[in-house]
Amino acid sequence: MPLDSAPTCKEPAVAVIIAAYNEQEYIQLSVSSALEQTYTNLEVIVVNDGSTDDTLTMLEPFKERVKIVNKKNSGPGPSRAAGVAVTDAEYIAFLDADDVWFPEKIYRQMQVMQAYPEVIFVGSSPWRIDSEGNKIKDVPDLPFIPDRPVNLEKELLSLGNLRGLGPSGCLIRRSAYTEAGGFRDVFAEDYELWIRLSTLGSFFLMSEPLYCYRVRARSLTHSDTTREFQCEIDILNLHRDKYNCYSRSLRLSTIHYKWADSLVYKRESGALKHLVFCLGYNPLNYQAYTLLLKHMAKSALSRLTRQAGYQQP
């Protein structure tokens, strides 16, 4: 079926799960974008993850059209799972509480689902917007050929999470979500679930932007950075049966390189250790040698300026 044709007359039910924690500033925009979808057989579920601000107050105008689930704070993974648990919809979509969908988002993705029965996951590339809603970056090219069914298990295992796979851009068959076991309570819970889903069917990544991803004006702390990269290693170990020795070493080398690069950029300690790990797993990682020289040069300059009695800017 061509993707510009309409879905069948009887529209399958789609549940939209919005997990929200202290999102009083953006929750109304997010919920409104879900309710304004051109696809009509839609159920919107907001999971309030123990918010301590006025998120619930901001949801008052929608209480007749939205199902609200209140729970203790436990993070996005368990919150999304709690939303799925209260619906019987055949398809599941997730929307972050600070992101915004375009009106045709679900309609366009349901066209794909009905055209390709083997597809269990449809993703979309986003527009990136700032805290005020202004577009700040053009839609990036996807790192693979979009707009056709693809098997992404190899790419997800070797490259990590990919563009076009953000939670707000996805639509998933409920049957596949259930078979995969749903979200686990881990950091990067979406990426970990995508790995399990990739073994069950094809993904279809649309080059057409169908939502806005909000880039918040806040940076990761050192502890968050450590948690992020340690999580990638934990996920690799969780799925270690899917790797041979060589591919696992390459993946670990890439993770430690990105970890070191992040520490160098933030002028934080520990980069040298991760560069050693990186080269230990893959001595041919030429980027690591470049970063090592850069790190050594910065360290030498810092020592010289301190000896000279100056403070490095």
C-alpha positions in Angstrom: 0.0 0.0 0.0 1.4 3.4 -0.9 2.2 5.6 2.1 0.1 8.5 0.8 -3.0 6.3 0.9 -5.4 6.3 3.9 -5.4 3.7 6.6 -8.3 1.2 6.5 -11.7 2.3 7.5 -11.6 0.7 10.9 -8.8 2.5 12.7 -6.9 0.3 15.3 -6.6 1.8 18.7 -3.4 3.7 19.6 -2.5 4.6 23.2 -0.3 7.6 23.8 1.8 7.3 27.0 3.2 10.5 28.5 5.4 10.1 31.5 5.7 13.4 33.4 7.9 14.4 36.3 7.9 18.1 37.3 7.0 19.3 33.7 4.6 22.1 34.6 6.1 24.3 32.0 5.6 22.1 29.0 3.0 19.4 29.9 0.1 21.3 28.4 1.9 21.7 25.0 2.7 18.0 25.0 -0.8 16.8 25.9 -2.4 19.2 23.4 -0.2 17.9 20.6 -1.4 14.4 21.3 -5.1 15.4 21.5 -4.8 17.3 18.2 -3.7 14.3 16.1 -5.6 13.7 12.9 -5.7 10.0 13.7 -8.9 9.7 15.7 -8.9 6.3 17.5 -6.5 7.6 20.2 -6.3 7.2 23.9 -4.0 9.6 25.8 -2.6 8.5 29.2 -0.5 10.8 31.4 1.5 9.1 34.1 2.4 11.6 36.8 5.7 10.2 38.2 5.4 11.8 41.7 5.7 15.4 40.5 6.3 18.0 43.3 5.5 21.0 41.1 2.2 22.1 39.5 2.1 19.4 36.8 -1.2 18.0 38.1 -2.7 21.5 38.2 -1.6 22.0 34.5 -3.5 18.8 33.6 -6.8 20.0 35.0 -8.1 21.4 31.7 -7.6 17.9 30.1 -9.0 15.7 32.8 -12.2 14.9 30.7 -10.1 13.8 27.7 -7.1 12.3 29.3 -6.5 9.3 31.6 -4.2 10.4 34.5 -2.3 7.8 36.5 -0.6 8.9 39.7 2.4 7.0 41.1 5.4 7.4 43.3 8.5 8.7 41.5 10.5 5.8 39.9 11.8 7.2 36.6 10.7 7.1 33.0 10.9 3.4 32.3 8.6 2.2 35.1 6.3 5.2 34.4 5.9 4.3 30.7 5.3 0.7 31.7 2.6 1.8 34.2 0.9 3.6 31.3 0.9 0.6 29.0 -0.5 -1.5 31.9 -3.8 0.5 31.9 -4.6 0.2 28.2 -5.6 -2.6 25.8 -4.7 -0.6 22.7 -3.2 -2.5 19.8 -0.5 0.1 19.2 1.6 2.0 21.7 3.2 5.5 21.3 5.3 7.4 23.8 5.6 11.1 24.1 8.1 12.9 26.4 6.4 15.5 28.5 8.4 18.4 27.0 8.3 17.3 23.4 5.6 18.1 20.8 4.0 16.0 18.0 3.1 17.3 14.6 -0.7 16.7 13.9 -0.1 14.0 11.3 2.4 12.0 13.4 0.3 9.0 14.3 -1.6 9.0 11.0 1.5 8.8 9.0 3.1 6.1 11.1 -0.1 4.0 11.1 0.1 4.1 7.3 3.4 2.4 7.5 2.2 -0.2 10.1 -0.7 -1.2 7.8 1.5 -1.2 4.7 4.2 -3.4 6.2 2.9 -6.2 8.5 6.5 -7.3 9.3 7.3 -3.8 10.9 6.9 -3.7 14.6 8.5 -0.3 15.2 8.1 3.0 13.3 10.4 5.9 14.2 10.8 9.4 13.0 13.6 12.0 12.8 12.8 15.2 14.8 13.1 18.9 14.6 15.2 20.1 17.5 13.8 23.1 19.4 15.0 25.2 22.3 13.2 25.9 25.6 11.2 28.6 23.8 10.1 26.4 20.9 12.5 27.8 18.3 14.1 25.4 15.8 17.8 25.2 16.5 19.0 22.5 14.2 18.1 21.1 10.8 16.8 17.5 10.7 20.0 15.3 10.8 20.6 12.6 8.2 19.9 9.1 9.6 23.0 6.8 9.8 21.2 4.2 7.6 18.8 4.2 4.7 15.4 5.3 6.0 11.9 4.9 4.6 12.0 1.1 4.3 11.8 -1.9 6.7 15.2 -2.7 8.1 16.7 -5.1 10.7 18.6 -3.0 13.2 19.8 -5.6 15.7 23.4 -5.4 14.4 23.4 -1.6 14.3 22.0 -1.2 17.8 24.5 -3.6 19.2 27.5 -2.1 17.5 26.7 1.6 17.3 24.5 2.2 20.4 21.3 4.2 20.2 20.6 5.7 16.8 19.1 8.9 15.5 15.4 8.4 14.6 14.8 6.2 17.6 13.8 8.7 20.3 10.8 7.6 22.4 8.7 10.6 21.3 9.1 9.5 17.6 8.2 5.9 17.9 5.0 3.8 17.4 5.2 0.1 18.5 3.0 -2.9 18.0 1.6 -3.9 21.4 2.2 -7.6 20.7 5.9 -7.0 20.1 6.2 -4.8 23.2 4.6 -7.5 25.3 6.8 -10.3 23.8 9.9 -8.2 24.4 9.0 -7.8 28.1 8.5 -4.0 28.1 10.7 -1.5 29.8 13.2 -2.5 32.4 14.2 -0.2 35.3 17.6 0.8 33.8 19.2 4.0 32.6 18.7 4.4 28.8 15.7 2.2 29.2 14.4 3.0 25.7 17.7 1.9 24.0 17.7 -1.4 26.0 14.1 -2.1 25.0 14.9 -1.3 21.3 17.7 -4.0 21.4 15.2 -6.6 22.5 12.5 -5.5 20.0 15.0 -5.6 17.2 15.2 -9.4 17.5 11.4 -9.7 16.9 10.8 -7.8 13.7 11.7 -5.0 11.3 12.0 -1.3 12.1 10.9 1.5 9.8 12.6 4.8 10.2 10.9 7.8 8.5 13.0 10.6 7.2 9.9 12.8 7.4 10.1 14.8 10.7 7.0 14.2 12.7 7.8 15.7 16.1 9.8 18.4 17.9 12.5 17.3 20.4 13.2 19.9 23.0 16.8 20.5 23.9 16.8 21.7 27.5 19.2 24.3 28.7 20.9 22.0 31.2 24.0 19.9 31.0 24.8 16.5 32.5 26.8 16.6 35.7 29.9 14.5 36.2 27.9 11.8 38.0 25.2 11.8 35.2 28.0 11.3 32.6 29.5 8.4 34.6 26.1 6.8 34.9 25.3 7.3 31.2 28.5 5.5 30.0 28.5 2.9 32.7 24.9 2.1 31.7 26.0 1.4 28.1 28.5 -1.1 29.5 25.9 -2.6 31.7 23.5 -3.0 28.7 26.3 -4.5 26.7 26.9 -7.1 29.5 23.2 -7.7 29.7 23.2 -8.7 26.1 26.7 -10.2 25.9 25.3 -13.4 24.4 24.6 -11.4 21.2 28.3 -10.4 20.7 31.4 -12.4 19.7 34.7 -11.5 21.3 35.7 -9.2 18.5 32.5 -7.2 18.2 32.3 -6.8 22.0 35.8 -5.4 22.2 35.0 -2.9 19.4 31.9 -1.8 21.2 33.7 -1.4 24.6 36.5 0.5 22.8 33.9 2.9 21.4 32.2 3.4 24.7 35.4 4.2 26.6 36.5 6.6 23.8 33.2 8.6 24.1 33.6 8.6 27.8 37.1 10.0 27.6 36.1 12.5 25.0 33.3 13.8 27.3 35.7 14.1 30.2 38.3 16.0 28.1 35.6 18.4 26.8 34.3 19.1 30.3 37.9 19.4 31.7 37.2 16.7 34.2 39.6 14.0 35.5 39.6 10.4 34.5 40.0 10.7 30.7 43.4 9.0 30.6 42.1 5.8 32.3 39.3 5.5 29.7 41.7 6.1 26.8 43.9 3.3 28.1 40.8 1.0 28.3 39.8 2.2 24.8 43.1 1.3 23.3 43.3 -1.9 25.2 40.1 -3.2 23.6 41.1 -1.8 20.2 44.7 -0.7 19.6 43.7 0.5 16.1 41.3 3.1 17.3 43.1 6.1 15.7 40.7 8.6 17.2 41.9 7.6 20.7 45.5 8.5 19.8 44.4 11.9 18.6 42.4 12.5 21.8 45.3 11.2 23.9 47.7 13.8 22.4 45.1 16.5 22.9 44.6 15.4 26.5 48.4 15.3 27.2 48.8 18.8 25.6 46.1 20.3 27.8 47.6 18.7 30.9 51.1 20.0 30.0 49.8 23.5 29.3 47.9 23.4 32.6 51.0 22.5 34.6 53.1 25.2 32.8 50.6 27.9 33.5 50.4 26.9 37.2 54.2 26.9 37.5 54.2 30.3 35.9 51.7 31.6 38.4 48.9 32.1 35.9 45.4 30.7 35.9 44.3 28.9 32.8 41.2 30.6 31.3 
